């Protein structure tokens, strides 16, 4: 049996496929497994040949790649071929138990580079524009996250507080449920969850939807309950190493996406946002030595 290529050294397309493992049905799982293990071969296969080798139907193959936002199987093969060529020079991102600190430093920085590069390729530009418009028009914004994602939600709060939009960060599940239950149309919840399946976040998002609020999600690539609840989704993609989980590696991409949203909203609200930001900066002037 052919070994699966370690995730940290896979091309961006193969990492996308690896990230949906477990969230697709058995037939599609066969296709995913085969492509990950025989990527170079798949580039030369027709849809009929791939279906035959995986014991599935042509419809299963085509629908899988359409759900992954490719135009079809042929488009997927083109993108796979390009990503395999680009991935040939992938930076080393894994860590060995006996690595010295300088090797750990290089590996962790390289992981962040790979995460940012792959997420940049992945982000849906149309979804990004919709998210910016929702935030710029929002009556108020609630940044929502639990655990490590709660820290990212707090970062979003600190970024947006300077734009003059009423904002809040909720990281505790009981507060999240209460706050989201009393939101109104025109309010926006920006939910951050790497897994997209954190129970407290999903419960709060459901309550916010029922109250009429808009939902923006930042989550990992792949199908998740949060994807299905959100009005617009911004996906991240990151490698997992032996000493650093995919969720931890994705945090850098989540933070940069928040930076992008904040700067884009700032530009959309000019000139009012410029004077608001200046007043916020002036308020801190007397607090520095």
Secondary structure, 3 states (H helix, E strand, C coil): CCCCCCHHHCCHHHHHHHHCCCCCCHHHHHHHHHHHHCHHHHCCCCHHHHHHHHCCCHHHHHHHHHHCCCCCHHHHHHHHHHHHHHHHHCCCCCCCCCCCHHHHHHHHHHHHHHHHHHHHHHCCHHHHHHHHHHHHHCCEEEEEECCHHHHHHHHHHHHHHHHCCEEEEECCHHHHHHHHHCCCCCEEEEEECCCCCCHHHHHHHHHHHHHCCEEEEEEECCCCHHHHHCCEEEEECCCCECCECHHHHHHHHHHHHHHHHHHHHHHHCCCHHHHHHHHHHHHCHHHCC
